[in-house]
Amino acid sequence: MDELVPLRRPVPSELVAQLECKEGPAILLSSDYEIVATNQAYRDHYDNEIHLGTSRCYEVSHGYTTPCDDNGESCPLRQATDSRRRARVFHVHQSPAGPEHVDVQLTPIIDGEGGISYFIEEIRVLETTSAKTGSFVGRSSAFMRVIELIERASGFDVPVLILGESGTGKELAAKALHAAGPQRDGPFVPVECSGLPDALFESELFGHTRGAFTGADRHHTGLVEAAKGGTLFLDEIGDVPLSMQIKLLRLIESGTYRRVGETERRPLEARIVLATHRNLERGIEDGWFRADLYYRINAFPIELPPLRERRDDLRLLVDAILTSSGCSKTLDERAFAWLQRHPLPGNVRQLRNLLERGQMLADEDTIRLEHFTASQRTESEPPTPTKIRTLREVEREYLRWARDSFHGERSDLASKLGLSERSLYRKLKTLES
């Protein structure tokens, strides 16, 4: 006698029609995570083999054997079931081109008896993160939180303040925000605030007219105007001179600016994104940053995690950096294990530099550990003494290493060294003598 196969209820044609109306990839799910229908956009994009009614979403999208929340990720189906409302999560899905970041929205379909019969899952592939960007990739929870904040901020015209240690990828995050928003087709204009002399800051930012000051022999278009229709990225905002901070505040508050030498005010027609590695709240306390400017630009802060807090992303980062540089070389496991143990205080920037050095030193197709440690001294490692030296010599060399390798406020470095900030300042001054 043949084994009886349970009959499955037919999928309502109106729901299948709804899927086909979706612009991007979409699938219909049962309450048991089964994929019961897909639209043409999904089939075109993923081109994967699905057995409707038996393949489950977590198997197809992630390769898991159990639902996402059993594997450390948010499960939109579980959220939508509990809340009976639309759920939204940011995930990394498998695709024919490799891992890709996606914005997933799941809508429960309520039947006539008030129960949930199906879920429509819409998938939007995020173009802001891919191997093409070089090093703005990851799948750790810390990185996915950043992606979520970028996507949520992209549709709102409010200042975004990107925070993070040196080398964490603040400009890449700003570019991702630019690419995700309506200004993506406009210019992305980065401004290195620490590189602008005080005397030229206003002129470079807002522009000037001919004759506005000595040497102004022609009209000059400022960076604010150059960013029209796009994004103005003010990097290292903490280094803006105090006298200029009020002008930035007026630009953001009023949405207008004035060229040097003009009385007419011009409209700001660009999105403003700012970044700093400095502690602006401490800057307010110490008097080098305006409180009113801080509260205006801190409307939507996005803090980038240091690499030590997203070690799970190291493999993806290595592959993405090597791919984006056009390198066909691979990293052997011993070298990768060394990277995992290495503190990497310079974050992704330091990782990229190490890989670039490894590419240059490796004659074969494999980057090995000796290609990272070929120099006399590896980054962030104090020198190894080869002879007995005086304590003063050792202290001076250690202080020089600590000063050059630490990326942060001097007060934080003093705390790590067990010194007062004044004592550290005094000791560092001796290095110059």
C-alpha positions as semicolon CSV with decimal commas, in nm:
position;residue;x (nm);y (nm);z (nm)
1;M;0,000;0,000;0,000
2;D;0,141;0,339;-0,101
3;E;0,224;0,586;0,173
4;L;-0,031;0,866;0,191
5;V;0,108;1,214;0,118
6;P;-0,078;1,494;0,300
7;L;-0,257;1,726;0,065
8;R;-0,141;2,088;0,067
9;R;-0,390;2,367;0,039
10;P;-0,371;2,553;-0,291
11;V;-0,206;2,895;-0,279
12;P;-0,465;3,171;-0,342
13;S;-0,414;3,313;-0,689
14;E;-0,466;3,667;-0,563
15;L;-0,159;3,634;-0,340
16;V;0,050;3,506;-0,629
17;A;-0,071;3,806;-0,829
18;Q;0,035;4,035;-0,543
19;L;0,386;3,891;-0,559
20;E;0,411;3,966;-0,930
21;C;0,313;4,327;-0,863
22;K;0,622;4,374;-0,646
23;E;0,907;4,549;-0,823
24;G;1,182;4,353;-0,648
25;P;1,227;3,992;-0,538
26;A;0,937;3,863;-0,327
27;I;0,824;3,528;-0,190
28;L;0,517;3,389;-0,016
29;L;0,582;3,200;0,308
30;S;0,373;2,969;0,522
31;S;0,378;2,991;0,900
32;D;0,621;2,696;0,893
33;Y;0,883;2,899;0,699
34;E;0,802;2,712;0,376
35;I;0,838;2,901;0,048
36;V;0,509;2,838;-0,134
37;A;0,544;3,090;-0,421
38;T;0,800;3,328;-0,574
39;N;0,773;3,615;-0,822
40;Q;0,967;3,649;-1,146
41;A;1,198;3,913;-0,999
42;Y;1,305;3,667;-0,729
43;R;1,364;3,388;-0,979
44;D;1,564;3,619;-1,208
45;H;1,785;3,749;-0,928
46;Y;1,855;3,436;-0,727
47;D;1,822;3,165;-0,990
48;N;1,829;2,899;-0,718
49;E;1,654;2,566;-0,701
50;I;1,349;2,586;-0,476
51;H;1,101;2,309;-0,408
52;L;0,782;2,502;-0,342
53;G;0,611;2,384;-0,029
54;T;0,916;2,210;0,116
55;S;1,212;2,450;0,085
56;R;1,232;2,681;0,386
57;C;1,341;3,043;0,374
58;Y;1,627;3,006;0,623
59;E;1,769;2,713;0,425
60;V;1,760;2,894;0,093
61;S;1,871;3,240;0,209
62;H;2,127;3,146;0,475
63;G;2,206;2,777;0,449
64;Y;2,080;2,725;0,805
65;T;1,903;2,410;0,924
66;T;1,696;2,604;1,178
67;P;1,529;2,949;1,179
68;C;1,741;3,265;1,185
69;D;1,680;3,350;1,551
70;D;1,826;3,012;1,646
71;N;2,144;3,119;1,469
72;G;2,197;3,461;1,624
73;E;2,000;3,667;1,369
74;S;1,664;3,840;1,388
75;C;1,378;3,640;1,238
76;P;1,119;3,861;1,065
77;L;0,863;3,579;1,050
78;R;0,881;3,530;1,426
79;Q;0,851;3,907;1,481
80;A;0,553;3,940;1,244
81;T;0,382;3,641;1,405
82;D;0,417;3,789;1,754
83;S;0,321;4,146;1,661
84;R;0,078;4,065;1,374
85;R;0,234;4,365;1,199
86;R;0,493;4,416;0,929
87;A;0,847;4,330;1,042
88;R;1,171;4,464;0,898
89;V;1,523;4,326;0,937
90;F;1,860;4,359;0,764
91;H;2,029;4,034;0,668
92;V;2,303;3,886;0,454
93;H;2,160;3,647;0,196
94;Q;2,329;3,396;-0,029
95;S;2,314;3,476;-0,399
96;P;2,479;3,350;-0,719
97;A;2,720;3,648;-0,696
98;G;2,808;3,576;-0,334
99;P;2,684;3,717;-0,002
100;E;2,473;4,032;-0,033
101;H;2,315;4,267;0,218
102;V;1,938;4,290;0,197
103;D;1,654;4,484;0,354
104;V;1,378;4,231;0,429
105;Q;1,017;4,334;0,500
106;L;0,765;4,069;0,597
107;T;0,390;4,138;0,592
108;P;0,145;3,895;0,759
109;I;-0,171;3,809;0,563
110;I;-0,470;3,791;0,797
111;D;-0,745;3,549;0,694
112;G;-1,120;3,580;0,747
113;E;-1,103;3,417;1,088
114;G;-0,838;3,657;1,219
115;G;-0,549;3,415;1,187
116;I;-0,229;3,452;0,987
117;S;-0,247;3,243;0,673
118;Y;0,069;3,351;0,488
119;F;0,348;3,607;0,487
120;I;0,469;3,814;0,194
121;E;0,844;3,871;0,213
122;E;0,989;4,154;0,003
123;I;1,365;4,163;-0,047
124;R;1,557;4,476;-0,141
125;V;1,920;4,425;-0,229
126;L;2,138;4,699;-0,081
127;E;2,386;4,829;-0,335
128;T;2,566;5,030;-0,067
129;T;2,765;4,730;0,055
130;S;2,946;4,486;-0,168
131;A;3,292;4,370;-0,254
132;K;3,308;4,661;-0,499
133;T;3,333;4,910;-0,212
134;G;3,656;4,751;-0,097
135;S;3,616;4,739;0,279
136;F;3,262;4,841;0,374
137;V;3,136;4,486;0,417
138;G;3,043;4,261;0,707
139;R;2,781;4,037;0,857
140;S;2,844;4,074;1,231
141;S;2,559;4,211;1,441
142;A;2,758;4,529;1,508
143;F;2,807;4,594;1,136
144;M;2,448;4,504;1,045
145;R;2,329;4,761;1,300
146;V;2,530;5,024;1,112
147;I;2,372;4,916;0,781
148;E;2,026;4,940;0,934
149;L;2,090;5,292;1,063
150;I;2,228;5,404;0,726
151;E;1,924;5,269;0,543
152;R;1,683;5,424;0,791
153;A;1,854;5,763;0,771
154;S;1,883;5,763;0,392
155;G;1,528;5,881;0,328
156;F;1,534;6,171;0,574
157;D;1,705;6,505;0,514
158;V;1,860;6,546;0,858
159;P;2,228;6,584;0,948
160;V;2,394;6,250;1,020
161;L;2,697;6,234;1,247
162;I;2,927;5,936;1,191
163;L;3,144;5,850;1,489
164;G;3,427;5,602;1,519
165;E;3,795;5,546;1,572
166;S;4,046;5,632;1,304
167;G;4,043;5,374;1,025
168;T;3,693;5,236;1,086
169;G;3,564;5,354;0,747
170;K;3,373;5,674;0,823
171;E;3,404;5,805;0,468
172;L;3,288;5,470;0,328
173;A;2,985;5,486;0,558
174;A;2,914;5,839;0,434
175;K;2,937;5,719;0,074
176;A;2,699;5,434;0,156
177;L;2,452;5,684;0,302
178;H;2,487;5,899;-0,010
179;A;2,429;5,599;-0,239
180;A;2,122;5,488;-0,042
181;G;1,942;5,824;-0,057
182;P;1,763;6,030;-0,321
183;Q;2,080;6,234;-0,383
184;R;2,271;5,927;-0,509
185;D;2,296;6,070;-0,863
186;G;2,448;6,395;-0,737
187;P;2,810;6,459;-0,641
188;F;2,970;6,331;-0,321
189;V;3,199;6,609;-0,199
190;P;3,432;6,520;0,089
191;V;3,586;6,801;0,295
192;E;3,884;6,725;0,518
193;C;3,819;6,987;0,785
194;S;4,151;6,937;0,961
195;G;4,334;7,015;0,636
196;L;4,178;7,359;0,585
197;P;4,374;7,655;0,727
198;D;4,167;7,885;0,950
199;A;4,215;8,179;0,715
200;L;4,082;7,986;0,414
201;F;3,812;7,780;0,581
202;E;3,518;8,011;0,508
203;S;3,633;8,086;0,153
204;E;3,686;7,720;0,064
205;L;3,357;7,612;0,212
206;F;3,129;7,894;0,096
207;G;3,325;8,041;-0,194
208;H;3,416;8,405;-0,253
209;T;3,364;8,681;-0,504
210;R;3,631;8,863;-0,697
211;G;3,794;9,129;-0,483
212;A;3,655;8,992;-0,157
213;F;4,005;8,999;-0,008
214;T;4,363;9,047;-0,116
215;G;4,450;8,788;-0,378
216;A;4,087;8,709;-0,470
217;D;4,128;8,788;-0,840
218;R;3,835;8,573;-0,953
219;H;3,508;8,423;-0,836
220;H;3,554;8,097;-0,646
221;T;3,288;7,827;-0,613
222;G;3,281;7,686;-0,261
223;L;3,247;7,322;-0,165
224;V;2,891;7,374;-0,041
225;E;2,789;7,488;-0,388
226;A;2,993;7,213;-0,555
227;A;2,787;6,955;-0,363
228;K;2,458;7,085;-0,508
229;G;2,217;6,797;-0,559
230;G;2,440;6,556;-0,370
231;T;2,612;6,513;-0,035
232;L;2,857;6,739;0,148
233;F;3,072;6,522;0,375
234;L;3,248;6,717;0,649
235;D;3,517;6,484;0,781
236;E;3,684;6,548;1,119
237;I;3,426;6,806;1,218
238;G;3,593;6,821;1,560
239;D;3,887;7,002;1,401
240;V;3,680;7,294;1,268
241;P;3,806;7,621;1,424
242;L;3,580;7,749;1,699
243;S;3,531;8,078;1,512
244;M;3,397;7,889;1,209
245;Q;3,163;7,661;1,401
246;I;2,896;7,932;1,430
247;K;2,894;7,967;1,051
248;L;2,843;7,592;1,012
249;L;2,559;7,609;1,262
250;R;2,391;7,886;1,060
251;L;2,435;7,685;0,740
252;I;2,260;7,384;0,894
253;E;1,998;7,580;1,087
254;S;1,893;7,820;0,811
255;G;1,972;7,606;0,507
256;T;2,144;7,906;0,352
257;Y;2,499;8,043;0,319
258;R;2,675;8,348;0,185
259;R;2,986;8,370;-0,029
260;V;3,268;8,576;0,118
261;G;3,225;8,927;-0,022
262;E;2,852;8,887;-0,100
263;T;2,541;9,000;0,084
264;E;2,301;8,767;-0,098
265;R;2,227;8,439;0,076
266;R;2,223;8,122;-0,130
267;P;2,021;7,806;-0,054
268;L;2,192;7,492;0,070
269;E;2,103;7,225;-0,187
270;A;2,299;6,930;-0,053
271;R;2,267;6,678;0,223
272;I;2,514;6,725;0,509
273;V;2,693;6,427;0,663
274;L;2,960;6,480;0,928
275;A;3,220;6,258;1,092
276;T;3,476;6,267;1,370
277;H;3,693;6,037;1,579
278;R;3,701;6,290;1,862
279;N;3,483;6,306;2,172
280;L;3,269;6,612;2,101
281;E;3,100;6,604;2,440
282;R;3,441;6,637;2,600
283;G;3,511;6,913;2,351
284;I;3,213;7,105;2,488
285;E;3,347;7,063;2,842
286;D;3,698;7,170;2,738
287;G;3,571;7,464;2,534
288;W;3,686;7,367;2,184
289;F;3,345;7,264;2,046
290;R;3,016;7,455;2,055
291;A;2,731;7,290;2,244
292;D;2,463;7,431;2,010
293;L;2,640;7,293;1,703
294;Y;2,683;6,954;1,870
295;Y;2,316;6,924;1,957
296;R;2,218;7,024;1,602
297;I;2,443;6,773;1,423
298;N;2,384;6,491;1,672
299;A;2,024;6,438;1,556
300;F;2,108;6,096;1,411
301;P;2,446;5,958;1,523
302;I;2,587;5,641;1,369
303;E;2,877;5,486;1,558
304;L;3,109;5,259;1,362
305;P;3,245;4,968;1,566
306;P;3,621;4,916;1,580
307;L;3,753;4,603;1,415
308;R;3,816;4,437;1,751
309;E;3,438;4,436;1,807
310;R;3,359;4,275;1,470
311;R;3,618;4,000;1,436
312;D;3,356;3,782;1,268
313;D;3,385;4,013;0,967
314;L;3,759;3,964;0,924
315;R;3,734;3,694;0,655
316;L;3,482;3,897;0,452
317;L;3,697;4,209;0,483
318;V;4,012;4,030;0,371
319;D;3,837;3,882;0,066
320;A;3,672;4,214;-0,023
321;I;3,994;4,414;0,005
322;L;4,190;4,168;-0,206
323;T;3,910;4,152;-0,466
324;S;3,868;4,529;-0,491
325;S;4,242;4,576;-0,544
326;G;4,233;4,340;-0,841
327;C;4,454;4,093;-0,657
328;S;4,433;3,725;-0,747
329;K;4,638;3,622;-0,444
330;T;4,490;3,446;-0,144
331;L;4,576;3,447;0,224
332;D;4,697;3,127;0,385
333;E;4,543;3,008;0,713
334;R;4,849;3,078;0,925
335;A;4,856;3,439;0,810
336;F;4,482;3,473;0,868
337;A;4,518;3,327;1,220
338;W;4,785;3,589;1,289
339;L;4,548;3,864;1,173
340;Q;4,280;3,732;1,407
341;R;4,519;3,761;1,702
342;H;4,664;4,094;1,596
343;P;4,515;4,395;1,785
344;L;4,489;4,606;1,464
345;P;4,447;4,940;1,646
346;G;4,438;5,111;1,306
347;N;4,123;4,912;1,223
348;V;4,026;4,849;0,860
349;R;4,280;5,100;0,729
350;Q;4,561;4,908;0,898
351;L;4,422;4,578;0,768
352;R;4,421;4,715;0,414
353;N;4,780;4,836;0,449
354;L;4,894;4,496;0,575
355;L;4,727;4,320;0,284
356;E;4,875;4,562;0,032
357;R;5,221;4,504;0,177
358;G;5,161;4,129;0,165
359;Q;5,064;4,151;-0,203
360;M;5,387;4,331;-0,285
361;L;5,608;4,091;-0,092
362;A;5,443;3,768;-0,211
363;D;5,602;3,638;-0,533
364;E;5,361;3,347;-0,553
365;D;4,981;3,333;-0,540
366;T;4,965;3,304;-0,161
367;I;5,024;3,572;0,100
368;R;5,195;3,409;0,397
369;L;5,267;3,510;0,755
370;E;5,626;3,609;0,676
371;H;5,494;3,869;0,432
372;F;5,323;4,047;0,724
373;T;5,620;4,023;0,957
374;A;5,894;4,086;0,701
375;S;5,966;4,438;0,825
376;Q;6,190;4,494;1,125
377;R;5,890;4,560;1,345
378;T;5,519;4,489;1,301
379;E;5,263;4,757;1,374
380;S;5,144;4,801;1,731
381;E;5,426;4,586;1,874
382;P;5,682;4,756;2,099
383;P;6,046;4,697;2,007
384;T;6,221;4,387;2,138
385;P;6,544;4,483;2,315
386;T;6,860;4,318;2,184
387;K;7,091;4,450;2,458
388;I;7,066;4,586;2,809
389;R;6,956;4,949;2,796
390;T;6,879;5,211;3,054
391;L;6,523;5,239;3,183
392;R;6,507;5,593;3,044
393;E;6,589;5,464;2,694
394;V;6,328;5,190;2,720
395;E;6,065;5,434;2,849
396;R;6,132;5,683;2,570
397;E;6,106;5,414;2,303
398;Y;5,789;5,272;2,457
399;L;5,632;5,618;2,482
400;R;5,717;5,688;2,119
401;W;5,551;5,362;2,016
402;A;5,244;5,432;2,232
403;R;5,209;5,786;2,093
404;D;5,235;5,673;1,730
405;S;5,015;5,363;1,752
406;F;4,733;5,490;1,976
407;H;4,433;5,636;1,791
408;G;4,225;5,837;2,032
409;E;4,226;6,124;2,280
410;R;4,544;6,197;2,475
411;S;4,349;6,172;2,800
412;D;4,248;5,816;2,708
413;L;4,608;5,725;2,633
414;A;4,715;5,870;2,969
415;S;4,452;5,659;3,143
416;K;4,572;5,342;2,967
417;L;4,931;5,418;3,069
418;G;4,833;5,489;3,429
419;L;4,943;5,852;3,411
420;S;4,776;6,187;3,453
421;E;4,728;6,379;3,131
422;R;4,972;6,645;3,253
423;S;5,240;6,384;3,329
424;L;5,194;6,225;2,989
425;Y;5,222;6,565;2,820
426;R;5,545;6,634;3,007
427;K;5,693;6,295;2,912
428;L;5,595;6,335;2,546
429;K;5,761;6,675;2,537
430;T;6,091;6,509;2,632
431;L;6,072;6,303;2,312
432;E;6,109;6,624;2,113
433;S;6,430;6,723;2,291
